[in-house]
């Protein structure tokens, strides 16, 4: 069982890719901590928005096999 993780902006730069497959984790928080350790993400989870299958979600939302998770850092533009 696995999920697809999507990265945007600074997280994409740090990961060196825009997406990757990952084993189904027990929670979004544990997933982000595993990814943060692997890729050296500087942002804490409290600074991110998270989406599941294209819809913004709460960090307590359950995950299921095959879902798509996006971590969205704060962005600024001009």
N, CA, C and O atoms as a GROMACS GRO file, in nm:
protein
  312
    1UNK      N    1   0.084  -0.117   0.000
    1UNK     CA    2   0.000   0.000   0.000
    1UNK      C    3   0.089   0.124   0.000
    1UNK      O    4   0.188   0.132   0.073
    2UNK      N    5   0.051   0.220  -0.084
    2UNK     CA    6   0.134   0.339  -0.096
    2UNK      C    7   0.050   0.461  -0.131
    2UNK      O    8  -0.068   0.450  -0.166
    3UNK      N    9   0.114   0.576  -0.121
    3UNK     CA   10   0.054   0.704  -0.157
    3UNK      C   11   0.150   0.778  -0.249
    3UNK      O   12   0.267   0.739  -0.262
    4UNK      N   13   0.102   0.882  -0.312
    4UNK     CA   14   0.187   0.971  -0.389
    4UNK      C   15   0.198   1.102  -0.313
    4UNK      O   16   0.097   1.159  -0.273
    5UNK      N   17   0.320   1.149  -0.293
    5UNK     CA   18   0.345   1.275  -0.225
    5UNK      C   19   0.387   1.378  -0.329
    5UNK      O   20   0.477   1.352  -0.410
    6UNK      N   21   0.322   1.494  -0.327
    6UNK     CA   22   0.354   1.603  -0.418
    6UNK      C   23   0.424   1.714  -0.341
    6UNK      O   24   0.387   1.745  -0.228
    7UNK      N   25   0.526   1.773  -0.402
    7UNK     CA   26   0.600   1.882  -0.340
    7UNK      C   27   0.588   2.008  -0.424
    7UNK      O   28   0.587   2.002  -0.547
    8UNK      N   29   0.579   2.121  -0.356
    8UNK     CA   30   0.570   2.249  -0.424
    8UNK      C   31   0.672   2.346  -0.366
    8UNK      O   32   0.713   2.333  -0.251
    9UNK      N   33   0.712   2.443  -0.448
    9UNK     CA   34   0.798   2.556  -0.408
    9UNK      C   35   0.924   2.507  -0.336
    9UNK      O   36   0.996   2.422  -0.390
   10UNK      N   37   0.952   2.558  -0.218
   10UNK     CA   38   1.078   2.527  -0.148
   10UNK      C   39   1.090   2.379  -0.112
   10UNK      O   40   1.201   2.326  -0.104
   11UNK      N   41   0.978   2.312  -0.090
   11UNK     CA   42   0.984   2.168  -0.060
   11UNK      C   43   1.028   2.090  -0.183
   11UNK      O   44   1.104   1.993  -0.172
   12UNK      N   45   0.980   2.130  -0.300
   12UNK     CA   46   1.023   2.065  -0.425
   12UNK      C   47   1.172   2.085  -0.446
   12UNK      O   48   1.243   1.992  -0.486
   13UNK      N   49   1.221   2.205  -0.418
   13UNK     CA   50   1.365   2.232  -0.432
   13UNK      C   51   1.446   2.145  -0.337
   13UNK      O   52   1.548   2.089  -0.377
   14UNK      N   53   1.402   2.135  -0.213
   14UNK     CA   54   1.476   2.057  -0.113
   14UNK      C   55   1.473   1.907  -0.144
   14UNK      O   56   1.573   1.838  -0.126
   15UNK      N   57   1.358   1.858  -0.192
   15UNK     CA   58   1.345   1.715  -0.224
   15UNK      C   59   1.415   1.679  -0.354
   15UNK      O   60   1.455   1.564  -0.373
   16UNK      N   61   1.431   1.776  -0.443
   16UNK     CA   62   1.492   1.749  -0.572
   16UNK      C   63   1.399   1.678  -0.669
   16UNK      O   64   1.444   1.625  -0.770
   17UNK      N   65   1.270   1.677  -0.637
   17UNK     CA   66   1.171   1.616  -0.725
   17UNK      C   67   1.035   1.678  -0.694
   17UNK      O   68   1.017   1.741  -0.590
   18UNK      N   69   0.941   1.661  -0.784
   18UNK     CA   70   0.809   1.718  -0.762
   18UNK      C   71   0.711   1.619  -0.701
   18UNK      O   72   0.605   1.658  -0.652
   19UNK      N   73   0.746   1.490  -0.705
   19UNK     CA   74   0.659   1.388  -0.644
   19UNK      C   75   0.738   1.261  -0.621
   19UNK      O   76   0.844   1.239  -0.680
   20UNK      N   77   0.684   1.176  -0.534
   20UNK     CA   78   0.742   1.045  -0.511
   20UNK      C   79   0.639   0.953  -0.447
   20UNK      O   80   0.544   0.999  -0.384
   21UNK      N   81   0.659   0.824  -0.466
   21UNK     CA   82   0.574   0.723  -0.403
   21UNK      C   83   0.629   0.699  -0.262
   21UNK      O   84   0.750   0.703  -0.240
   22UNK      N   85   0.538   0.673  -0.168
   22UNK     CA   86   0.579   0.652  -0.030
   22UNK      C   87   0.487   0.548   0.032
   22UNK      O   88   0.367   0.547   0.002
   23UNK      N   89   0.539   0.461   0.119
   23UNK     CA   90   0.452   0.364   0.185
   23UNK      C   91   0.344   0.435   0.267
   23UNK      O   92   0.368   0.542   0.323
   24UNK      N   93   0.227   0.377   0.272
   24UNK     CA   94   0.115   0.435   0.345
   24UNK      C   95   0.153   0.454   0.492
   24UNK      O   96   0.179   0.356   0.562
   25UNK      N   97   0.156   0.580   0.540
   25UNK     CA   98   0.195   0.607   0.678
   25UNK      C   99   0.074   0.599   0.772
   25UNK      O  100  -0.040   0.587   0.727
   26UNK      N  101   0.100   0.606   0.902
   26UNK     CA  102  -0.010   0.602   0.998
   26UNK      C  103  -0.081   0.737   1.009
   26UNK      O  104  -0.198   0.741   1.046
   27UNK      N  105  -0.012   0.846   0.977
   27UNK     CA  106  -0.074   0.979   0.986
   27UNK      C  107   0.000   1.078   0.897
   27UNK      O  108   0.112   1.052   0.853
   28UNK      N  109  -0.064   1.190   0.870
   28UNK     CA  110   0.002   1.296   0.793
   28UNK      C  111   0.122   1.352   0.869
   28UNK      O  112   0.226   1.380   0.810
   29UNK      N  113   0.107   1.369   1.000
   29UNK     CA  114   0.217   1.423   1.080
   29UNK      C  115   0.338   1.332   1.076
   29UNK      O  116   0.451   1.379   1.060
   30UNK      N  117   0.316   1.201   1.090
   30UNK     CA  118   0.431   1.109   1.086
   30UNK      C  119   0.492   1.106   0.946
   30UNK      O  120   0.613   1.094   0.932
   31UNK      N  121   0.408   1.115   0.843
   31UNK     CA  122   0.459   1.120   0.706
   31UNK      C  123   0.550   1.240   0.688
   31UNK      O  124   0.662   1.227   0.638
   32UNK      N  125   0.502   1.358   0.730
   32UNK     CA  126   0.584   1.477   0.710
   32UNK      C  127   0.714   1.469   0.788
   32UNK      O  128   0.818   1.511   0.737
   33UNK      N  129   0.712   1.416   0.909
   33UNK     CA  130   0.836   1.404   0.986
   33UNK      C  131   0.935   1.309   0.919
   33UNK      O  132   1.055   1.335   0.920
   34UNK      N  133   0.886   1.200   0.861
   34UNK     CA  134   0.974   1.108   0.788
   34UNK      C  135   1.035   1.177   0.666
   34UNK      O  136   1.154   1.163   0.639
   35UNK      N  137   0.952   1.249   0.592
   35UNK     CA  138   1.001   1.320   0.474
   35UNK      C  139   1.096   1.433   0.512
   35UNK      O  140   1.194   1.458   0.442
   36UNK      N  141   1.066   1.500   0.621
   36UNK     CA  142   1.152   1.608   0.668
   36UNK      C  143   1.291   1.555   0.704
   36UNK      O  144   1.392   1.618   0.673
   37UNK      N  145   1.295   1.440   0.769
   37UNK     CA  146   1.423   1.378   0.803
   37UNK      C  147   1.498   1.334   0.677
   37UNK      O  148   1.620   1.350   0.669
   38UNK      N  149   1.426   1.280   0.580
   38UNK     CA  150   1.489   1.232   0.457
   38UNK      C  151   1.544   1.345   0.371
   38UNK      O  152   1.656   1.337   0.319
   39UNK      N  153   1.464   1.453   0.355
   39UNK     CA  154   1.500   1.559   0.262
   39UNK      C  155   1.556   1.685   0.328
   39UNK      O  156   1.601   1.775   0.258
   40UNK      N  157   1.553   1.692   0.460
   40UNK     CA  158   1.604   1.810   0.530
   40UNK      C  159   1.516   1.933   0.517
   40UNK      O  160   1.566   2.045   0.514
   41UNK      N  161   1.383   1.912   0.509
   41UNK     CA  162   1.292   2.026   0.499
   41UNK      C  163   1.309   2.116   0.621
   41UNK      O  164   1.305   2.068   0.734
   42UNK      N  165   1.327   2.247   0.600
   42UNK     CA  166   1.347   2.338   0.713
   42UNK      C  167   1.218   2.380   0.783
   42UNK      O  168   1.222   2.425   0.897
   43UNK      N  169   1.103   2.365   0.716
   43UNK     CA  170   0.977   2.412   0.773
   43UNK      C  171   0.912   2.309   0.863
   43UNK      O  172   0.912   2.189   0.833
   44UNK      N  173   0.856   2.355   0.975
   44UNK     CA  174   0.779   2.266   1.062
   44UNK      C  175   0.641   2.245   1.000
   44UNK      O  176   0.598   2.324   0.916
   45UNK      N  177   0.573   2.141   1.040
   45UNK     CA  178   0.440   2.110   0.987
   45UNK      C  179   0.343   2.224   1.012
   45UNK      O  180   0.252   2.246   0.931
   46UNK      N  181   0.359   2.296   1.120
   46UNK     CA  182   0.267   2.406   1.153
   46UNK      C  183   0.272   2.520   1.050
   46UNK      O  184   0.181   2.602   1.046
   47UNK      N  185   0.376   2.525   0.970
   47UNK     CA  186   0.390   2.630   0.868
   47UNK      C  187   0.334   2.589   0.732
   47UNK      O  188   0.334   2.668   0.638
   48UNK      N  189   0.285   2.465   0.721
   48UNK     CA  190   0.241   2.412   0.592
   48UNK      C  191   0.090   2.393   0.587
   48UNK      O  192   0.024   2.379   0.690
   49UNK      N  193   0.038   2.394   0.466
   49UNK     CA  194  -0.098   2.347   0.438
   49UNK      C  195  -0.082   2.208   0.379
   49UNK      O  196   0.021   2.177   0.317
   50UNK      N  197  -0.181   2.126   0.397
   50UNK     CA  198  -0.177   1.992   0.342
   50UNK      C  199  -0.307   1.967   0.266
   50UNK      O  200  -0.414   2.013   0.306
   51UNK      N  201  -0.296   1.894   0.155
   51UNK     CA  202  -0.413   1.859   0.075
   51UNK      C  203  -0.410   1.709   0.047
   51UNK      O  204  -0.304   1.649   0.029
   52UNK      N  205  -0.528   1.651   0.044
   52UNK     CA  206  -0.542   1.509   0.010
   52UNK      C  207  -0.634   1.502  -0.111
   52UNK      O  208  -0.747   1.551  -0.108
   53UNK      N  209  -0.585   1.440  -0.217
   53UNK     CA  210  -0.660   1.425  -0.342
   53UNK      C  211  -0.718   1.558  -0.391
   53UNK      O  212  -0.832   1.565  -0.436
   54UNK      N  213  -0.637   1.664  -0.381
   54UNK     CA  214  -0.674   1.793  -0.437
   54UNK      C  215  -0.757   1.884  -0.348
   54UNK      O  216  -0.790   1.995  -0.389
   55UNK      N  217  -0.792   1.839  -0.228
   55UNK     CA  218  -0.870   1.921  -0.136
   55UNK      C  219  -0.790   1.948  -0.010
   55UNK      O  220  -0.727   1.858   0.046
   56UNK      N  221  -0.792   2.075   0.036
   56UNK     CA  222  -0.724   2.105   0.161
   56UNK      C  223  -0.780   2.016   0.271
   56UNK      O  224  -0.900   1.988   0.276
   57UNK      N  225  -0.691   1.972   0.359
   57UNK     CA  226  -0.730   1.878   0.463
   57UNK      C  227  -0.671   1.921   0.598
   57UNK      O  228  -0.578   2.002   0.605
   58UNK      N  229  -0.726   1.866   0.700
   58UNK     CA  230  -0.676   1.884   0.836
   58UNK      C  231  -0.564   1.782   0.858
   58UNK      O  232  -0.565   1.674   0.799
   59UNK      N  233  -0.469   1.816   0.943
   59UNK     CA  234  -0.357   1.726   0.970
   59UNK      C  235  -0.401   1.595   1.035
   59UNK      O  236  -0.326   1.497   1.035
   60UNK      N  237  -0.522   1.591   1.089
   60UNK     CA  238  -0.574   1.469   1.150
   60UNK      C  239  -0.652   1.382   1.051
   60UNK      O  240  -0.701   1.275   1.088
   61UNK      N  241  -0.663   1.426   0.926
   61UNK     CA  242  -0.738   1.350   0.826
   61UNK      C  243  -0.673   1.215   0.801
   61UNK      O  244  -0.551   1.204   0.797
   62UNK      N  245  -0.756   1.111   0.783
   62UNK     CA  246  -0.701   0.977   0.756
   62UNK      C  247  -0.649   0.965   0.613
   62UNK      O  248  -0.694   1.036   0.523
   63UNK      N  249  -0.555   0.875   0.595
   63UNK     CA  250  -0.500   0.846   0.463
   63UNK      C  251  -0.545   0.707   0.420
   63UNK      O  252  -0.571   0.620   0.503
   64UNK      N  253  -0.553   0.687   0.290
   64UNK     CA  254  -0.589   0.556   0.236
   64UNK      C  255  -0.495   0.521   0.122
   64UNK      O  256  -0.430   0.608   0.064
   65UNK      N  257  -0.490   0.396   0.091
   65UNK     CA  258  -0.405   0.347  -0.016
   65UNK      C  259  -0.438   0.420  -0.146
   65UNK      O  260  -0.555   0.433  -0.184
   66UNK      N  261  -0.335   0.467  -0.214
   66UNK     CA  262  -0.350   0.530  -0.345
   66UNK      C  263  -0.380   0.678  -0.344
   66UNK      O  264  -0.390   0.739  -0.450
   67UNK      N  265  -0.395   0.738  -0.226
   67UNK     CA  266  -0.428   0.881  -0.225
   67UNK      C  267  -0.306   0.965  -0.263
   67UNK      O  268  -0.192   0.918  -0.263
   68UNK      N  269  -0.334   1.090  -0.294
   68UNK     CA  270  -0.231   1.186  -0.333
   68UNK      C  271  -0.226   1.294  -0.225
   68UNK      O  272  -0.327   1.360  -0.198
   69UNK      N  273  -0.110   1.312  -0.166
   69UNK     CA  274  -0.091   1.409  -0.058
   69UNK      C  275   0.002   1.519  -0.108
   69UNK      O  276   0.107   1.493  -0.165
   70UNK      N  277  -0.040   1.643  -0.085
   70UNK     CA  278   0.042   1.759  -0.124
   70UNK      C  279   0.074   1.840   0.000
   70UNK      O  280  -0.015   1.876   0.077
   71UNK      N  281   0.201   1.871   0.019
   71UNK     CA  282   0.245   1.961   0.124
   71UNK      C  283   0.274   2.095   0.058
   71UNK      O  284   0.352   2.104  -0.037
   72UNK      N  285   0.210   2.200   0.110
   72UNK     CA  286   0.216   2.331   0.044
   72UNK      C  287   0.276   2.432   0.141
   72UNK      O  288   0.213   2.468   0.240
   73UNK      N  289   0.398   2.478   0.113
   73UNK     CA  290   0.461   2.577   0.200
   73UNK      C  291   0.407   2.717   0.173
   73UNK      O  292   0.345   2.741   0.069
   74UNK      N  293   0.430   2.809   0.265
   74UNK     CA  294   0.390   2.947   0.237
   74UNK      C  295   0.471   3.000   0.118
   74UNK      O  296   0.590   2.972   0.105
   75UNK      N  297   0.405   3.076   0.033
   75UNK     CA  298   0.472   3.133  -0.083
   75UNK      C  299   0.445   3.283  -0.086
   75UNK      O  300   0.346   3.332  -0.031
   76UNK      N  301   0.534   3.353  -0.150
   76UNK     CA  302   0.513   3.496  -0.168
   76UNK      C  303   0.538   3.529  -0.314
   76UNK      O  304   0.612   3.458  -0.383
   77UNK      N  305   0.480   3.632  -0.358
   77UNK     CA  306   0.496   3.670  -0.498
   77UNK      C  307   0.494   3.821  -0.512
   77UNK      O  308   0.468   3.894  -0.416
   78UNK      N  309   0.521   3.865  -0.631
   78UNK     CA  310   0.525   4.009  -0.650
   78UNK      C  311   0.442   4.056  -0.762
   78UNK      O  312   0.437   4.176  -0.789
   0.00000   0.00000   0.00000
